[in-house]
Amino acid sequence: MNSDSYDFNTISLAQTVYQEEKVKVKYERIEDVPKEVRIPLNENTTFRFSCDVEGDFFVIRLSEIGILCPFIYIEKLTLEQIREKSAAFKSCDLPKVKEHLDRLFSQGNISLTREDDDSITLNISLHDISQTVGIKIDSHKKMTTEKNETLLNLYEKEKKDINVIKEIEKYLKDNGLKDALEKVNEIKKKYDK
């Protein structure tokens, strides 16, 4: 047996699950997403947070809102993997884990950090008997499986955005707001690169 065939056996359970799942993305305006499910990464990036039990897995999803993003961040964990994260989950089944994480999220005990573009870390602060402990769960970028539909949606969104800019320019020009028009053109040049 050569060393190349051994690598096949080291594929993680999570990688196998990701390959099977269909990922569909959609554009959501921030104001249309309930505040109770929003979580900021930074001042420019906000996600819709969801966690669900799907079969034998606990699934965490982060979908960026306010922009049509062609990927989501996802992590699927077995009950055993969750229990390895913290002894606080030792007596829980998957629905109870979901109940606890939903409560921790609503209490503001989950925050996000990103070290690179391929993953986002959920930082969870929870109580384990007499102490507060922190656990980290890394969610991984998963591109949409609906590429044609997403590309068409991105194209349509860009066309609409171009029309909005043209209307703003026309308004500024028609109302003699030359300084504002110059500023709009300056901003456009900055982002047209």
VOTI-661254 format. One record per residue (C-alpha): x, y, z; residue in one letter. Coordinates in steps of 0.1 Angstrom, whole numbers, plus 5000, padded with zeros to 4 digits. Each point is the difference from the previous one (the first is absolute). Example, Ala and Ser with C-alpha at 12.3 -4.5 7.8 and 13.67 -1.06 7.14 Angstrom:
<atoms>
<atom><xx>5123</xx><yy>4955</yy><zz>5078</zz><residu>a</residu></atom>
<atom><xx>5014</xx><yy>5034</yy><zz>4993</zz><residu>s</residu></atom>
</atoms>
This chain:
<atoms>
<atom><xx>5000</xx><yy>5000</yy><zz>5000</zz><residu>m</residu></atom>
<atom><xx>5016</xx><yy>5033</yy><zz>4990</zz><residu>n</residu></atom>
<atom><xx>4998</xx><yy>5032</yy><zz>5020</zz><residu>s</residu></atom>
<atom><xx>4977</xx><yy>5017</yy><zz>4974</zz><residu>d</residu></atom>
<atom><xx>4971</xx><yy>4976</yy><zz>5008</zz><residu>s</residu></atom>
<atom><xx>5004</xx><yy>5006</yy><zz>5037</zz><residu>y</residu></atom>
<atom><xx>4990</xx><yy>5037</yy><zz>4996</zz><residu>d</residu></atom>
<atom><xx>4965</xx><yy>4988</yy><zz>4988</zz><residu>f</residu></atom>
<atom><xx>4993</xx><yy>4986</yy><zz>5035</zz><residu>n</residu></atom>
<atom><xx>5008</xx><yy>5033</yy><zz>5018</zz><residu>t</residu></atom>
<atom><xx>4971</xx><yy>5019</yy><zz>4985</zz><residu>i</residu></atom>
<atom><xx>4980</xx><yy>5013</yy><zz>5030</zz><residu>s</residu></atom>
<atom><xx>4964</xx><yy>4993</yy><zz>5007</zz><residu>l</residu></atom>
<atom><xx>4992</xx><yy>5037</yy><zz>4996</zz><residu>a</residu></atom>
<atom><xx>5016</xx><yy>5002</yy><zz>4965</zz><residu>q</residu></atom>
<atom><xx>4980</xx><yy>4970</yy><zz>4989</zz><residu>t</residu></atom>
<atom><xx>4967</xx><yy>5015</yy><zz>5012</zz><residu>v</residu></atom>
<atom><xx>5008</xx><yy>5034</yy><zz>4984</zz><residu>y</residu></atom>
<atom><xx>5005</xx><yy>4983</yy><zz>4966</zz><residu>q</residu></atom>
<atom><xx>4965</xx><yy>4985</yy><zz>5001</zz><residu>e</residu></atom>
<atom><xx>4981</xx><yy>5032</yy><zz>5010</zz><residu>e</residu></atom>
<atom><xx>4984</xx><yy>5023</yy><zz>4976</zz><residu>k</residu></atom>
<atom><xx>5006</xx><yy>5037</yy><zz>5008</zz><residu>v</residu></atom>
<atom><xx>4976</xx><yy>5026</yy><zz>4988</zz><residu>k</residu></atom>
<atom><xx>5006</xx><yy>5037</yy><zz>5007</zz><residu>v</residu></atom>
<atom><xx>4977</xx><yy>5030</yy><zz>4999</zz><residu>k</residu></atom>
<atom><xx>5001</xx><yy>5037</yy><zz>5004</zz><residu>y</residu></atom>
<atom><xx>4984</xx><yy>5013</yy><zz>5032</zz><residu>e</residu></atom>
<atom><xx>4999</xx><yy>5037</yy><zz>5010</zz><residu>r</residu></atom>
<atom><xx>5012</xx><yy>5005</yy><zz>5035</zz><residu>i</residu></atom>
<atom><xx>4968</xx><yy>5017</yy><zz>5011</zz><residu>e</residu></atom>
<atom><xx>4980</xx><yy>4970</yy><zz>4988</zz><residu>d</residu></atom>
<atom><xx>5019</xx><yy>4976</yy><zz>5023</zz><residu>v</residu></atom>
<atom><xx>4988</xx><yy>4999</yy><zz>5036</zz><residu>p</residu></atom>
<atom><xx>5025</xx><yy>5015</yy><zz>5024</zz><residu>k</residu></atom>
<atom><xx>4997</xx><yy>4968</yy><zz>5021</zz><residu>e</residu></atom>
<atom><xx>5019</xx><yy>4980</yy><zz>4974</zz><residu>v</residu></atom>
<atom><xx>5026</xx><yy>5027</yy><zz>4989</zz><residu>r</residu></atom>
<atom><xx>5036</xx><yy>4998</yy><zz>5011</zz><residu>i</residu></atom>
<atom><xx>5027</xx><yy>5025</yy><zz>4989</zz><residu>p</residu></atom>
<atom><xx>5035</xx><yy>4990</yy><zz>4991</zz><residu>l</residu></atom>
<atom><xx>5011</xx><yy>5036</yy><zz>4997</zz><residu>n</residu></atom>
<atom><xx>4984</xx><yy>5034</yy><zz>4991</zz><residu>e</residu></atom>
<atom><xx>4997</xx><yy>4990</yy><zz>4963</zz><residu>n</residu></atom>
<atom><xx>4990</xx><yy>4963</yy><zz>5003</zz><residu>t</residu></atom>
<atom><xx>4969</xx><yy>4985</yy><zz>5016</zz><residu>t</residu></atom>
<atom><xx>4988</xx><yy>4965</yy><zz>4999</zz><residu>f</residu></atom>
<atom><xx>4967</xx><yy>4981</yy><zz>5005</zz><residu>r</residu></atom>
<atom><xx>5008</xx><yy>4974</yy><zz>5027</zz><residu>f</residu></atom>
<atom><xx>4982</xx><yy>4967</yy><zz>5001</zz><residu>s</residu></atom>
<atom><xx>5005</xx><yy>4967</yy><zz>5017</zz><residu>c</residu></atom>
<atom><xx>4980</xx><yy>4968</yy><zz>4994</zz><residu>d</residu></atom>
<atom><xx>5000</xx><yy>4963</yy><zz>5006</zz><residu>v</residu></atom>
<atom><xx>5001</xx><yy>4981</yy><zz>4968</zz><residu>e</residu></atom>
<atom><xx>5000</xx><yy>4963</yy><zz>5005</zz><residu>g</residu></atom>
<atom><xx>5031</xx><yy>4991</yy><zz>5021</zz><residu>d</residu></atom>
<atom><xx>5016</xx><yy>5034</yy><zz>4996</zz><residu>f</residu></atom>
<atom><xx>4998</xx><yy>5034</yy><zz>5016</zz><residu>f</residu></atom>
<atom><xx>5003</xx><yy>5025</yy><zz>4972</zz><residu>v</residu></atom>
<atom><xx>5011</xx><yy>5037</yy><zz>5004</zz><residu>i</residu></atom>
<atom><xx>4995</xx><yy>5023</yy><zz>4970</zz><residu>r</residu></atom>
<atom><xx>5011</xx><yy>5036</yy><zz>4995</zz><residu>l</residu></atom>
<atom><xx>4986</xx><yy>5017</yy><zz>4969</zz><residu>s</residu></atom>
<atom><xx>5011</xx><yy>5035</yy><zz>4992</zz><residu>e</residu></atom>
<atom><xx>4972</xx><yy>5026</yy><zz>4998</zz><residu>i</residu></atom>
<atom><xx>4998</xx><yy>5033</yy><zz>4982</zz><residu>g</residu></atom>
<atom><xx>5019</xx><yy>4986</yy><zz>4970</zz><residu>i</residu></atom>
<atom><xx>4995</xx><yy>4971</yy><zz>4975</zz><residu>l</residu></atom>
<atom><xx>5029</xx><yy>4978</yy><zz>5012</zz><residu>c</residu></atom>
<atom><xx>5008</xx><yy>4968</yy><zz>4980</zz><residu>p</residu></atom>
<atom><xx>5009</xx><yy>4980</yy><zz>5031</zz><residu>f</residu></atom>
<atom><xx>4990</xx><yy>4993</yy><zz>5036</zz><residu>i</residu></atom>
<atom><xx>5020</xx><yy>4989</yy><zz>5030</zz><residu>y</residu></atom>
<atom><xx>4989</xx><yy>4967</yy><zz>5015</zz><residu>i</residu></atom>
<atom><xx>5011</xx><yy>4974</yy><zz>5026</zz><residu>e</residu></atom>
<atom><xx>4985</xx><yy>4966</yy><zz>5006</zz><residu>k</residu></atom>
<atom><xx>5008</xx><yy>4983</yy><zz>5033</zz><residu>l</residu></atom>
<atom><xx>4990</xx><yy>4967</yy><zz>5015</zz><residu>t</residu></atom>
<atom><xx>4988</xx><yy>4998</yy><zz>5036</zz><residu>l</residu></atom>
<atom><xx>5034</xx><yy>4985</yy><zz>5009</zz><residu>e</residu></atom>
<atom><xx>5018</xx><yy>5030</yy><zz>4984</zz><residu>q</residu></atom>
<atom><xx>4979</xx><yy>5024</yy><zz>5019</zz><residu>i</residu></atom>
<atom><xx>5006</xx><yy>4982</yy><zz>5033</zz><residu>r</residu></atom>
<atom><xx>5038</xx><yy>5002</yy><zz>4993</zz><residu>e</residu></atom>
<atom><xx>4996</xx><yy>5038</yy><zz>4998</zz><residu>k</residu></atom>
<atom><xx>4987</xx><yy>5003</yy><zz>5035</zz><residu>s</residu></atom>
<atom><xx>4990</xx><yy>4978</yy><zz>5029</zz><residu>a</residu></atom>
<atom><xx>4969</xx><yy>5023</yy><zz>5004</zz><residu>a</residu></atom>
<atom><xx>4984</xx><yy>4979</yy><zz>4972</zz><residu>f</residu></atom>
<atom><xx>5007</xx><yy>4966</yy><zz>5015</zz><residu>k</residu></atom>
<atom><xx>4963</xx><yy>4994</yy><zz>5010</zz><residu>s</residu></atom>
<atom><xx>4985</xx><yy>5016</yy><zz>4968</zz><residu>c</residu></atom>
<atom><xx>4986</xx><yy>4984</yy><zz>4969</zz><residu>d</residu></atom>
<atom><xx>5001</xx><yy>5020</yy><zz>4968</zz><residu>l</residu></atom>
<atom><xx>4966</xx><yy>5018</yy><zz>5004</zz><residu>p</residu></atom>
<atom><xx>5011</xx><yy>5011</yy><zz>5035</zz><residu>k</residu></atom>
<atom><xx>5033</xx><yy>5013</yy><zz>4985</zz><residu>v</residu></atom>
<atom><xx>4980</xx><yy>5020</yy><zz>4975</zz><residu>k</residu></atom>
<atom><xx>4978</xx><yy>5014</yy><zz>5028</zz><residu>e</residu></atom>
<atom><xx>5031</xx><yy>5011</yy><zz>5020</zz><residu>h</residu></atom>
<atom><xx>5018</xx><yy>5016</yy><zz>4970</zz><residu>l</residu></atom>
<atom><xx>4968</xx><yy>5018</yy><zz>4990</zz><residu>d</residu></atom>
<atom><xx>4998</xx><yy>5014</yy><zz>5035</zz><residu>r</residu></atom>
<atom><xx>5037</xx><yy>5009</yy><zz>5002</zz><residu>l</residu></atom>
<atom><xx>4996</xx><yy>5018</yy><zz>4966</zz><residu>f</residu></atom>
<atom><xx>4970</xx><yy>5020</yy><zz>5012</zz><residu>s</residu></atom>
<atom><xx>5019</xx><yy>5010</yy><zz>5031</zz><residu>q</residu></atom>
<atom><xx>5029</xx><yy>5013</yy><zz>4979</zz><residu>g</residu></atom>
<atom><xx>5024</xx><yy>4973</yy><zz>5011</zz><residu>n</residu></atom>
<atom><xx>5012</xx><yy>4991</yy><zz>4965</zz><residu>i</residu></atom>
<atom><xx>5023</xx><yy>5022</yy><zz>4980</zz><residu>s</residu></atom>
<atom><xx>5019</xx><yy>4996</yy><zz>4967</zz><residu>l</residu></atom>
<atom><xx>5036</xx><yy>5003</yy><zz>4990</zz><residu>t</residu></atom>
<atom><xx>5017</xx><yy>4993</yy><zz>4967</zz><residu>r</residu></atom>
<atom><xx>5037</xx><yy>4991</yy><zz>4995</zz><residu>e</residu></atom>
<atom><xx>4997</xx><yy>4993</yy><zz>4963</zz><residu>d</residu></atom>
<atom><xx>4974</xx><yy>5000</yy><zz>4972</zz><residu>d</residu></atom>
<atom><xx>4993</xx><yy>4963</yy><zz>5002</zz><residu>d</residu></atom>
<atom><xx>4986</xx><yy>4998</yy><zz>5035</zz><residu>s</residu></atom>
<atom><xx>4983</xx><yy>5020</yy><zz>5028</zz><residu>i</residu></atom>
<atom><xx>5003</xx><yy>4991</yy><zz>5036</zz><residu>t</residu></atom>
<atom><xx>4970</xx><yy>5000</yy><zz>5024</zz><residu>l</residu></atom>
<atom><xx>5012</xx><yy>5010</yy><zz>5034</zz><residu>n</residu></atom>
<atom><xx>4975</xx><yy>4987</yy><zz>5026</zz><residu>i</residu></atom>
<atom><xx>5000</xx><yy>5010</yy><zz>5036</zz><residu>s</residu></atom>
<atom><xx>4981</xx><yy>4977</yy><zz>5023</zz><residu>l</residu></atom>
<atom><xx>4997</xx><yy>4990</yy><zz>5036</zz><residu>h</residu></atom>
<atom><xx>5012</xx><yy>4966</yy><zz>5012</zz><residu>d</residu></atom>
<atom><xx>4989</xx><yy>4995</yy><zz>5036</zz><residu>i</residu></atom>
<atom><xx>5019</xx><yy>5028</yy><zz>5018</zz><residu>s</residu></atom>
<atom><xx>5021</xx><yy>5015</yy><zz>4972</zz><residu>q</residu></atom>
<atom><xx>4997</xx><yy>5017</yy><zz>4967</zz><residu>t</residu></atom>
<atom><xx>5017</xx><yy>4982</yy><zz>4972</zz><residu>v</residu></atom>
<atom><xx>5007</xx><yy>5008</yy><zz>4964</zz><residu>g</residu></atom>
<atom><xx>4998</xx><yy>4976</yy><zz>4971</zz><residu>i</residu></atom>
<atom><xx>5007</xx><yy>5006</yy><zz>4963</zz><residu>k</residu></atom>
<atom><xx>4984</xx><yy>4985</yy><zz>4970</zz><residu>i</residu></atom>
<atom><xx>5014</xx><yy>5006</yy><zz>4966</zz><residu>d</residu></atom>
<atom><xx>4975</xx><yy>5002</yy><zz>4971</zz><residu>s</residu></atom>
<atom><xx>5014</xx><yy>4995</yy><zz>4965</zz><residu>h</residu></atom>
<atom><xx>4992</xx><yy>5018</yy><zz>4967</zz><residu>k</residu></atom>
<atom><xx>4978</xx><yy>4980</yy><zz>4977</zz><residu>k</residu></atom>
<atom><xx>4993</xx><yy>5013</yy><zz>4965</zz><residu>m</residu></atom>
<atom><xx>4966</xx><yy>4999</yy><zz>4985</zz><residu>t</residu></atom>
<atom><xx>4991</xx><yy>4969</yy><zz>4980</zz><residu>t</residu></atom>
<atom><xx>4976</xx><yy>5022</yy><zz>4980</zz><residu>e</residu></atom>
<atom><xx>5027</xx><yy>5019</yy><zz>4981</zz><residu>k</residu></atom>
<atom><xx>4980</xx><yy>5009</yy><zz>4968</zz><residu>n</residu></atom>
<atom><xx>4971</xx><yy>5014</yy><zz>5020</zz><residu>e</residu></atom>
<atom><xx>5023</xx><yy>5019</yy><zz>5023</zz><residu>t</residu></atom>
<atom><xx>5020</xx><yy>5015</yy><zz>4971</zz><residu>l</residu></atom>
<atom><xx>4967</xx><yy>5011</yy><zz>4984</zz><residu>l</residu></atom>
<atom><xx>4988</xx><yy>5016</yy><zz>5032</zz><residu>n</residu></atom>
<atom><xx>5034</xx><yy>5017</yy><zz>5005</zz><residu>l</residu></atom>
<atom><xx>4997</xx><yy>5014</yy><zz>4965</zz><residu>y</residu></atom>
<atom><xx>4965</xx><yy>5013</yy><zz>5005</zz><residu>e</residu></atom>
<atom><xx>5010</xx><yy>5016</yy><zz>5033</zz><residu>k</residu></atom>
<atom><xx>5029</xx><yy>5017</yy><zz>4984</zz><residu>e</residu></atom>
<atom><xx>4978</xx><yy>5014</yy><zz>4972</zz><residu>k</residu></atom>
<atom><xx>4976</xx><yy>5014</yy><zz>5026</zz><residu>k</residu></atom>
<atom><xx>5028</xx><yy>5015</yy><zz>5019</zz><residu>d</residu></atom>
<atom><xx>5014</xx><yy>5017</yy><zz>4968</zz><residu>i</residu></atom>
<atom><xx>4965</xx><yy>5014</yy><zz>4994</zz><residu>n</residu></atom>
<atom><xx>4998</xx><yy>5014</yy><zz>5035</zz><residu>v</residu></atom>
<atom><xx>5034</xx><yy>5018</yy><zz>4995</zz><residu>i</residu></atom>
<atom><xx>4988</xx><yy>5014</yy><zz>4967</zz><residu>k</residu></atom>
<atom><xx>4968</xx><yy>5014</yy><zz>5016</zz><residu>e</residu></atom>
<atom><xx>5021</xx><yy>5016</yy><zz>5028</zz><residu>i</residu></atom>
<atom><xx>5023</xx><yy>5015</yy><zz>4975</zz><residu>e</residu></atom>
<atom><xx>4971</xx><yy>5014</yy><zz>4979</zz><residu>k</residu></atom>
<atom><xx>4984</xx><yy>5015</yy><zz>5031</zz><residu>y</residu></atom>
<atom><xx>5032</xx><yy>5016</yy><zz>5011</zz><residu>l</residu></atom>
<atom><xx>5006</xx><yy>5014</yy><zz>4965</zz><residu>k</residu></atom>
<atom><xx>4964</xx><yy>5012</yy><zz>4995</zz><residu>d</residu></atom>
<atom><xx>5001</xx><yy>5018</yy><zz>5034</zz><residu>n</residu></atom>
<atom><xx>5034</xx><yy>5017</yy><zz>4994</zz><residu>g</residu></atom>
<atom><xx>5018</xx><yy>4980</yy><zz>5028</zz><residu>l</residu></atom>
<atom><xx>5033</xx><yy>5000</yy><zz>4982</zz><residu>k</residu></atom>
<atom><xx>5021</xx><yy>4993</yy><zz>5031</zz><residu>d</residu></atom>
<atom><xx>4979</xx><yy>4970</yy><zz>5010</zz><residu>a</residu></atom>
<atom><xx>5001</xx><yy>4987</yy><zz>4964</zz><residu>l</residu></atom>
<atom><xx>5038</xx><yy>5002</yy><zz>5001</zz><residu>e</residu></atom>
<atom><xx>5001</xx><yy>4982</yy><zz>5033</zz><residu>k</residu></atom>
<atom><xx>4978</xx><yy>4972</yy><zz>4986</zz><residu>v</residu></atom>
<atom><xx>5023</xx><yy>4997</yy><zz>4969</zz><residu>n</residu></atom>
<atom><xx>5030</xx><yy>4999</yy><zz>5023</zz><residu>e</residu></atom>
<atom><xx>4984</xx><yy>4972</yy><zz>5021</zz><residu>i</residu></atom>
<atom><xx>4991</xx><yy>4980</yy><zz>4968</zz><residu>k</residu></atom>
<atom><xx>5036</xx><yy>5002</yy><zz>4987</zz><residu>k</residu></atom>
<atom><xx>5012</xx><yy>4987</yy><zz>5034</zz><residu>k</residu></atom>
<atom><xx>4979</xx><yy>4969</yy><zz>4997</zz><residu>y</residu></atom>
<atom><xx>5002</xx><yy>4994</yy><zz>4962</zz><residu>d</residu></atom>
<atom><xx>5036</xx><yy>4988</yy><zz>5003</zz><residu>k</residu></atom>
</atoms>
